Amino acid sequence: MNLPVLFDEHSIVSRRQILQSAALGFGHLAFQTLCMSEASARDANLLSPKAPHFPPRAKRMVFLFMKGGPSHVDTFDPKPLLDKDDGKPPPFELPRVVFATQGNLLKSPWKFRNCGQSGLPVSDLFPHVSKHIDKLCVLRSLHGSNPAHGGALLKMHTGSDQFVRPSLGSWISYGLGTENDNLPSFVTICPTLAHGGVNNWGSAFLPSAYQGTPIGNASLPATAAQIGNISNSRVEPSMQMRQIELLRRMEKLGQCQGTQDEVLEGRLHSFELAFRMQGAVPEIQDLGRESAATHRLYGIDDPLTENFGRQCLLARRFLERGVRFVQVTHSDSEVQWDQHSDLLLGHTKNASEVDKPIAGFLSDLESRGLLADTLVLWGGEFGRTPTSQGNGRDHNPHGFCMWMAGGGVKRGFAYGATDDYGYYAIENKMHVHDLHATILHLLGLDHERLTYRYAGRDFRLTDVSGKVATGILA
């Protein structure tokens, strides 16, 4: 029996009639609650850890990026025929498009030695890294498509040399999140501002929470590489929190009124993360907390290796605190690894600056039990030609090498090959898309499933290509 409700002396409305006539009102209340719940869940989970597609071999990654293009035939890919035929015209056709005029064959000025139990060859440029050769998986058959620094850097970092696309670190952050709510999922230390600049660590159309957080840049010494405005002397933390809470409530109200703004949402996430970072980052950036022995291990006690040593030590401190992807860039405005001339002088300088820090980094990761599930990648945007430019070498995207360590790759192993002179990749060829597919696989992500819907299509890091190099998997 329905109980009547008296509104006035002429109108009696039953409870059933009230519910029927007010259905839209109740629906709105329910919808608003649903919106708030979904928005809260999305906000909480955007950077939180996410399950991989399958059991990963690595949980995190660091990219030791050598800007400019280190020469594979002078580092990890010796060519006896190149030494034998030094000064002769190349006995092969050059690519249809070359970056600059090339001369005759140029042998390496460095000796190669078989190192470790694996016997893999390493040039005299890397006496410290050579002691870790049994940890390395040397990839000798990389190739790309662009002979210019700008396009090649973008290709290596984003999978595209023509369009603005999310970076490798952003895709990994999107796929896996971070293991520390107080830190970004992607940090880039002293990145170069040239040849693609921020696009090399940007998130493009992915939510902005996944973009890289730069610490300094390549034009600054590592001692000055700090996250800016990490403390606020004018506003107390309690007031900052209240400001953020107010902005978040206003943003959620807009979502439920149909005015969701992804750009605004990304900005609010950055505010919230920046607030939390105030308590975590100063401790990480304080390298004085490390022992004198650790400083020596990374070469921080030597002016020659101090700069890159600081970057590598900082990378380890971020990695062990749950940051998913860290990039460390070796670059300067004068020499870099781009030796079109003065190969002997330039590569000697560059290798001397990074050799001991990298060896120390590998030792430190292993001693802390981090190397087994940390993927380390070393290399540049391309290699260099076996032909000469005076006393230097030109850009070579057609065949070059990188190396990996840890993270489920074979140890003391060489994969693929370039031709007898080192110009073209010929065996187990590994395109940049294949490299990216393999990196994602090691982290437990299927490169064909890691997609994001934008502008009417599903995008992925490897575009419509990419094949996992299963031959390097341990």
Order of alpha helices (4+ residues) and beta strands (2+ residues): beta-beta-alpha-alpha-beta-alpha-beta-beta-beta-alpha-alpha-beta-beta-alpha-alpha-alpha-alpha-beta-alpha-beta-beta-beta-beta-beta-beta-beta-beta-alpha-beta-beta
